[in-house]
């Protein structure tokens, strides 16, 4: 497996593989089994003759002024071993200086899907995501890119960007990978203390409770949200809800009545640690 730190070195490697499909998995490192599942899926999509590449880059543009950019874990050696274990062919791990010119003056703005859910509470976050993902697509020139559904809004926004800007990359969404107790795998789970970690399972439990009600006919968004909040109140007293919302799964617009193409998405704080999760109502 190759590890590249510059655009020119990665492109030289990719040029030597011309004509073979390239599937990439963009990450910020601190890899866990959720990331590795994306890489396994990428390996299948690439086939025997294709290549899989992973980007590892902690993108400063998507962190707000009070967020955890400085303490976000950088573990390239351990991450490289994990990538190699699932058949990744190359890692692109550039510095911020390699990705962004000091006098950069262009960013990518999505003006609709990014205004709700996480975008409402993290202004500018998805501008940073879109900018770096488009740069990675331009640098790495993949045929396919795999993203997890845990960040459903990010997946929807990347699909919209690719559609609207005619980017020749197929976007594949992969199911959320969970711990045995249901908590969605996240690099931020490590910040939870034992009590917070125990209570964090309430996110999944609340979403499942709401989906059960939806499946037997309760389509009212406010009622479904209240069911979720009741579970958090009972099982996660240390939690602080950032948002809980029922939306259309495609447009992410709030839904008073949740049809057969719905999404319930949430973000919850335990102390300074912010966790997200969602469930499709389909």
N, C-alpha and C positions, 0 to 999 in steps of 0.2 A: 504494500500500500504506500502511495506517495503522499507527502505532506508539502503543500506549496504555500508560500507566504506572499508571493507577488502575483500581480495580474499576468505579467509576461510569462512567468514560469507555468502557471496553470494553463494559459492559452497554448503554449508550446506542447504541453502534454495532450491537451484536447485535440490539437491539430493532428497529432500523430495517430489519433483514434478516429479520424475523419471517416464518415460514412457509417459509423456505429452509433446506435442510440445512446444518449446520455440522460440519465435520470438523476435529479439532485434533490437533496433534503436540506433546506436552509435551517440552521439552528444558531443559538447563542452559546452552545456548549453546556457544561454541567449536565451531561447526558444521563438519562435514565432509561428504563425499559420502554417507556412511551416513545422516546426518540428512536430506540433500536427497532421498535416495531415498524416505524415509518421506513427505516432503512431496509428492513426485510421485505417490505412491500415494494420498495424501489428496486430491490434486487430481482424480484419476480417480474416487475414491469420491464426492466432492462433486458432480461433474457440472457442466455448464455453468451451471446455475442456483444452485448452492450456493456456500458459502464455505469457505476454509481459513484457520485461524488457528494460529499457533505461539506457545507460551509459552516465554519465555526467563527462567529464574529459577534462580539458584544457591541451592539449598535448604539452609540451615544444619542443618536437623533430620536430614539423612541422612548427615552427616559425623561420624565419630568424633573423639575428642579429639586423636588423633595423625595424623589424615588431612589432606588438602591443601585444605581449604576456603579458606584465605587466599590461596593461590597459584593456585586454579582460575581459568583465564583468563576475563576479561570483555571481550568484543569486540563490543559491540552494533552499532557502525557497520558492521563487516565482516559480521557475522551478518545484519543487515538487508538488505544488498545480495545476499547469497546467497539469502535467503528470497524477495526480489523476483524473482530470476532464474528461480525455478521456480513462479511464479504464486501465491504466498501473498498473501492479501488483508489480513491483519492480524497484528500481533505484540502479545502481551501481555507486557510486561517490567516487572513491578512491583519495588519495593524490598521488603526483608524486613519493614520496618515496615508496608507496605501489606498484606502477606499475613498477618502474625502480630501480634495484639494484645500489648502488653507484659505483660499479666497472663493470657495464654492458659493454659488448664488442661485442654484436651481434645486427645487424640491418638487415632489409629486403630491398633489392634493386630490383626495377623493371628497366630494362635497355633499354626499347624501347618506350612504350607509355608515359613515364614520361619525355621524353626529349624535348617535344614540348609544345606549348600553355603555360599554367601556369608553367609547369616544366622548361621551358626555362628561365623564368624570376624569378623563385623562386627555385634556385638550392637547392636540399636536402629536399625540402618540402614533396615530395611524398615518400621519404625514411622514413620520420617520420610518414606519414599516414599509409603506409604499415606495419611498425613495430608495431604501436599501434593497428591497426585493427586486425592483426594476434594475438597479445597478448590478445585482448578482446575476439576473437573467442576461444582461448585456455582457457581463464579464465571462460567465460560465457557458452561456449559449446552450442550455439544455433543451431536450425535446419534451421532457415531462418533469414536473416538480410536485412533490408530495408534501401535504400539510395536514396536521391533525385537526380533528373536529372539536377538540377541547376548546380551542379558541375559534368558535364558530364564526364570530364576527370578522376576525382576521381572514379566515378562509373565504367568506363571502366578498370581502373587499378586494382580495387578491384576484378572485375570479372576475369581479367587475372591472378592475384595472386592466387585466389581460384582454377582456372583451372590448373595452372602450378604446384602448390604445393599440389594438391589433397586434398584440405580442404573440409570436408564434411558439407558445409553450402551453402544453396541456396541463391543467391543474387537477390533481387527484386529492380528494379528501379521505382521510383515514379515520376509523373509529377511535374514540378516546380509550386509552389504556388505563386501567384502574388497579389500585392495590386490592388485596384480598377482601378488605372491609368496604370497598366501594369508592374510597377517595381517589379522585383523578390524580394521576401521577403528575408532579410538577417539580421543577427545580427549587421552588420556594417552600415546598413542604418541609425541608430541612430546618427552616427557621422557626417552626412550631415547637413549643415545649410539649411535654408529655400530655398535659391536660388539654391544651389546645388541639393537639393531634387527635386525641380521643373524640373531642367534640366536633372536629371538622367533618366527620362522617355524616353529620346531619345535613350537609349540603345535598349529598346524593339521596339520602333518605327523604328529604323534603320534596325533591324533584320527582322521585318515584311515587310519593303519596299523591302529588298533584296529577301525575300521569294516570294513576289508577282511577282517580275521579273523572278525568277527561275520557278515559276509555269506556266508562259506563254512562257517559252522556252529559256530564257537566262541562259545558264549553265556555262558561263565563270566565273571562280573564281575571277579574278581580277576585272571584271566589277561589280560583286556582292559586293565585298568588297568596291569598290568606292561608290556605292550607299549608303552603310551603313555610310561611312565617310562623305558623303555629308549631311546626316541627322544630324550627330553629329556637323558638322561645323555650320549648320544653327540653331540648337536647343539647343546645349550644348557648348557654347563658353568657359565655365570654365573647360571642360573636357580635359584630357590628355590620349591619347590612349596608352595602354600598348601593346595590339595586337588585330588584327582582322584577322581571318583565316578561310578559307574554307577547310574542310578535309573530308576524308572518315570516316563515323561514327563508324566503327569498329576498324580500324587501327590507326586513328587520323593522318594519313599522309596527307600532303597538297594535294589538288586536283585542278589541272588546269581547268579541266572540272568536274562539280559537277553532279554525276550520281544520281540514285534514292535511294542512301544510303548515303546521305551527311549530314554534320553538319557545321553550321556556329557558331563559338565561339568567344567571345570577353572578354577583361578585360580593364577597363577604370578607371583612377584615377580622383577623385575630391578632390583636395588638397592631403592629405595623405591617404584618404579613397579609397580603391581599390574595385571595384564592378565587378562581372562577370555575364555573361548571355550567352545563346546560343539558337539556334533554329534548329530543325531537318529539313533537306531538303529531305523529303521522300514522 
